[in-house]
Amino acid sequence: MMTLSETENAIHPSAQALYAQWEKLATTQTPMGIARKPAIHSFGQLGIPTTRHEDWKYTNIAAQFKKGLVDVTNSASTEVDENQINLFPFLTANRLVFVNGHFSPTLSDVIDEAEGLVIGSLAHYNEQGHMGLRDNYNTLANNSTEAFSALNTAFAQDGAFVYVPAKVEVAHPVIIIHVTTESSEGLINTRNLVVTGRSSRLDIIESHQYIGTDTAFGNQLFEIFVGDNGHVNYHKLMTDANIGRHVGNLAAKQGNDSHFNTYVVNLSGQLVRNFMSVDIDGKNSEAGFYGLYSLDGNSQADNHVLVKHNEPHCESHQLFKGLLNDKSTGVFNGRIYVKEDAQKTNAFQSNKTILLSNDANTYTKPQLEIFADDVKCSHGATMGQIDDTMVFYLRARGLDEAQARAMLNQAFAADVIEKVTIEPLKEWLLNQLTLQLTR
């Protein structure tokens, strides 16, 4: 193994302390173990991005690392009282709970069974050498250019692994709950992998929850493979009221005639950064990215979406809406890439933001890169404030000003949540939004 002292001249200064901690990790000849060394070398070259990087222009993530991180190798406690977390009791579902990045069997419960179906701990199936993990782990992660993706690959020790064989429709959602406690002092790296076969169906709900008041930092990488004629719906929820810092990378790949939808709801968090990328590698496929961020205080949400149309006769939709109060900040960067051979592509993108305060900020950057001739592509961005005429109309019908504004804000945001197809989850999210807008 190449040591830090042998390579320190080539390591980016912002990466040296983390690189030194990586050397303490044991490497194994498993998919996760084999991927660690190339990943840490990539991170050593990239370092922590700064605002000089175009994709991080409005998000000063480097400032979060100035005080250093006590622990990156993830030795935080895995003990937590189930009454402290939201297990979504209103849903009949498969539950996988991870506390400070480690699987908690006592809090988890898997109810669906089918031949070949796997719903469990990534670390366990990594050691078992499961074929679906061995063949697909780290094949979508962009470690050469994405610093946090490389950092995750180098340090992640556990996460969720879901393998759905061909023609299996998982009857109940898989809920992945990542809990970070106040006892964690550092960067918690979690890794999730979902592989679905031909003509399969799966709903995923992922919740990030922070217990306590410490500003814990989560770094996640999620890889999703959607097989031919497969249907996968992925929901990412950051809805608890506690403070947290989070960077999430999602990389997905679609086969022929497949459907993949992503729903991101961000109602909390000191700083949340989501980068979502999908390769539409199969004909006649559809992808949807729907996001809502409703923020107050000094919170910031940064959403980046990249949809790559690599095959003809495909369609994609991006709709992100923001409600920004106090001194909060919203960032949206949506990019549609259409390859030369991807004729008959339909791709649409929209970002709409309401500023509820004069001190709130929003930055949006829609992008189209089209190399095919026969396509329909569009993008648009709007920002503004609530129309006082509509407020007056509602007040004339018996509502006070706060109620009127809350109702208008909820109506603005609700069409994103309405796209969620799991009815109990949709109702719960609408209730959470109402509570957030009226507190």
N, C-alpha and C positions, 0 to 999 in steps of 0.2 A: 504494500500500500504506500502511495506517495504521501509523505507527511506534510504538515503545515509548513515546517521550516524549509522543506525542499521547494515549496511552490509559493511561498508568501509574497515574492516579488510580483507574481502574476495574479494574485488575488485582489479583487477590488477592496479598497479599505473598509467600506461599509459591510463587507461580507466576512472579514477575518475572524471576528469573535464567534460568529455562528459556525464558521468552518472549523474552528478549533473544537467546538462542542461536538460536531459531527464525527470527529476522529475517535470519540469515546464510544460510538455506537458499534455494536457487533454486526458484521456483514455476513450474510448467509447465501447459499446457492439456491435461493428461492426467487420467484419473480420480483418481490419487493426488494430483496437483498441485492440482487444483480443490478437493479435500476439505480441504486443509491449513488454509486461512485460517479457515473457519467453526469448525474443530476447535480451533485455538489460541485463538480468542476464547472458546469454551466453557470450555476449560481455564483461561483467564485469570480467568473468573468463578468457577469451582468451586474452584480451588486444590487442594493436596494434602489429602485427607481426614484428619481427626483422630479421636480416640476419642470426640469429641462427636457424630460421625455414627453413627446407630444401626447401620448395616451394618458399621462399623469399630470397634465398641465394644470388642472384645477384641483388636484387632490395631493396634498403634501404628505404622502405616506412616510417619507424619510424622517419627518419630525417625530413620528411615533417611536422610532428606534433610537433617538438620541440618548436616552437614559440607559439604553441597553436592555437586554432581556435576561432575567435570572436563569431561566430554564427553557431550553429548546428541545431537549431530548425527552421531555414529557414524563416527569416523575411525580406529577401532582396526584393527589388522592382521588380515588374512584368512589368514595363513600358519599352518598347523598340520600336524603329522605324523600321518598316518592311524593309526599305531600307538598314538597317544595317546587315540583315541576308539573307542567301540563302534559298529561299523557293522552289528551284528547279522548276522554271517556265517552263522549257522545258518538264516537265512531267505532264500529266493529271493524277491527283492523289487525294486521300483523305489526308488531312493535319491536323496533330495535333501538335500544337506548345506549348512548355512549357518554360517559362522564369523563371530562378532561381527556377526550380522545381514546378512551379504553372502553371496551364492550362490557356492559353490565347485564349478566344473565338473569339476575334476580328481578330487574325492572323490565326485561324484555319478554315478549310472548309472541310465538308464531302459531297461527291457527290454520293456515292453508297448507294442504298437502297435495302433491301430484308427483308422478314418477319423474325424477330428475330435477325437480324444483328445489332451488337452494335460496334460503333467506337467512342470512347469518353474518357472522363476524369475518371480515376480510383477513384478519391475522390468522384465524383458524384455518380457513380454506387455502391461504397462502402456504402454510406449513403442510397441509394435506396434498398440495400440488394439484388442485382441481383444474381440469382441462380448460374450462371456460375462463378461469382467472389467468392461467399460464399463457393462453393464446391472445388475450386481449389487454392485460394490464399494461398501462403506460404506453399504449400504442396511439392514443389520441392526444396525450399531454404534449404541449408545445414547450418543452423545457429549454430549447435553444434560445428562445426570445422572451419568454415569460418568466421573470425572476421568481415570482411566488409559486408558480407551477414547479419550477426546478427545486425550490426550497421545500415544497411539500413532498416531492418525490424522494428527496434526500432524507427527510426526517419522519415522515408519517409511519406510524406503527400499527394503526388499526382503523377501522371504519366499516361501512356496510358493504356486503357483497350479495347481489341478487342475480341469480341465473334462472331464466325462464326458458324451458325447452320449446321446441316448435309445437304449435297448435295448442299451447296451454294458455288459458285465460285465467289469470289470478283473480279469484272471486272478490277478495277484499283488498283495500289499499295497503301498501307497505309504508308505515310511518317510521321515519328515521329521526330520532331526537338526539341532538347534540347539546349536552349540558356543560357549561363552563362554570366552575365554582369560584368563590372568593379566595380560596386557598391556592389557586393557580397563579403563579407569578411568571408569566412568560408567554411564549408562542405555542398554541395548541394546534398541531397539524393533524387533520383528519382526511382520510381518503375513502371515497366511495366508488364502487364499480357496479354497473348494471349491464347485463348482457341478455337480450331477448331474442328468441329464435323466430323463425318464419311463422306468420299468422298467429302470433301471441299477442296478449294484451296485459297491460300493467299500469296501475296508478301509484305514483310515489308522492308522499307528502314529507317534506323535510322541515324540521323546526329547529331553530337555534335559540337556546335559552341561556341566560346569564343569571347566576344566583349571587347576590351580594352587590357591593358597590365598587369593587375593583374594576379597573378598565382592562379586563382581560382581552387578549388578542387571539382570534381564531383565523387560521389559514386552511382553506379547504380546496380540494380538487375532486371533481366529480366527472367520471367518464360514463357515457351512456351509448350503448349500441342498440339500434332499432332494426330488427330483421325485416326481410321482405314481407310486405303486407302486415307489418306489425303496428300496434297502436300503443304509444307510451305518453302518459300525461305526468308531468313533473311539476310539483308545487314547492316553492321555497318560501318559508314564512319567517319573518323576523318581527314579532308582534309584542314581545314582552316589554315592560316599561324600563327595564334596567339598562345601565350603560354597558356598551360593548363595542369592540372594534373588530371588524371582520373583513377578510378578503376572500372571495370565492371565485374559483374558475370552473366553468362547466364546458366540457367538450363532448359533442354528440356526433354520431354518424348514422345516416339513414340508408336503408336499402330500397329496393323497388316497391312502389305502391304503398309506402309507409306513411304514418302520421305521427308527428311528434309535436307536443305543445308544452310550453313552459309558462308558468304563472309565478311571478315574483311579487310578494307583498311585503313592504318595508314600512313598519309603523314605529320603529324605534332604532336605537343604536347611535353611538357617538359618531362612528364613521363606518360606513358599509360600502364596500366596493364589489360589484359583481361584473365578471367578464363571461359572456355566454357566446359560444361559437358552435355552429352546426355545419357539417359537410353533408349536403344533400347529394349523395352518391348513387341514388337510384331514380329511375324514371317514374313519372306519375306520382310523385310524393308531395306531401304538404308539411310545412313547419309553421308554428305560431309562437310568438314571443309576446307575452302580455305582462305589463308591470305597473305597479302602483306604489308610489312613495309619498307618504304624508308625514311631514316632519315639523318639529318645533325646536325651541332652544337653539343650541349651536350644532345640531346634528347635520350630517352630510350623507347623502346617498349618491353613488356614482355607478351608473349602469352603462356598460358597453356591450353591444350586440354585433356579432359578425355572422351573416348568413351567406354561405358559399353555394351558389347554384352551379353544380358541376355536370348535371344531366338535363336533358330537355323535358318539357311537359311537366314542370313542377311549379309549386306556388308557395309563397311565404308571406306572413303578416307580422308586423311589429306595431304594437300599440302600447305606449308608456305615458302615464299621466302622473303629474306631481302636484301636491298641495304643500306649499312652503310657508311656514309661519316664523315669527321672531327673526333670528339671525341664521336660519338654516340654509343649506345649499343643496341644490339638485344639479346633477350632471348627467346628460344623456349623449352617448355617441353611438349611432346606429350606422352600420355599413352593410350594403348589399353588393355582393360580387357575383357577376354572371359570366361564366366561362364562355369561350367562343362557340363551343358545340351545344350550349344549353339554350337552344331555340324554344319558342313557345313558353318562355318563363313569365310568370306573373308575380311581381314582388311589390309589396306596399309597406310603407313605414310612416308612422305618425308619433309625434311627441307634443303633448299639450301640458301646460303648466299654469297654475293659478298662484300668484304671489299674494299672500295674506298679510304681508308686512312690507313696509318700505325698506327694511333692512335685509330681507331675504334675497338670495341670489340664485339664478339659474343659468346654466350654460348648455347649449345643445349644438350638436354637430352631425347632421345627417349626411351620408355619403353614398354615392352610387358609382360603381365601377362596372361598366357594361361592355362586353366584347362580342355580344351576339346581336343580330339584326332584328329578329322577330320576337320582341319582348314587350311587356307592359310593366313599367316600373314607375313608382312615384314615391316622393317623400315630402313631408311637411312638418313644420314646427310652429306652434303658437304659444304666446305667453301673455298674461294680462291679469286683471283683477276682477272681482265679482262686480257685475253690473248693479249699480245702486237702484236702478229702476226695478229690477227683479226683487231686490230687498224690500223696497217700498211696497210692491205688490203683495208680498207675503205678510208684511206687517199690517197692511190694510185688512187682512183676513184673520187677525187675532194673534199672530206670533210676535214675540219681542225680537229685537234686532239680532241677538245671539242665536236664537232658534232659527231665524230666517237664514242667516249666513251658514249655519251648520247644515241645514236642509239642502241648500244650494250646493255646498261643497260635497255633501254625500252624493247628491245626484250626479255631479261631475265625475266622481270617482267610481261610482257603482257599476258603470258599464264594463270596467275591467274585471271587477269581481264577478259580475254576472256571467262571464265566460267560463267560470269554474263549473265543471259538470258534476261534482260530488255535492249533492244538495245540502247535507248537514254541514259540510265544511263551508259552503257558500254562505249559509245563514250565520254561522259563527263569525266569519270574516266581516260580514256586514255589521254585526253587533260590535266587533272590535273597532271597526272604523268609526262607528257612532260614538263609542266611548272615548276614542282618541280625539274626535273633533269637538266634543262637548266638555272635556275636562278643563 
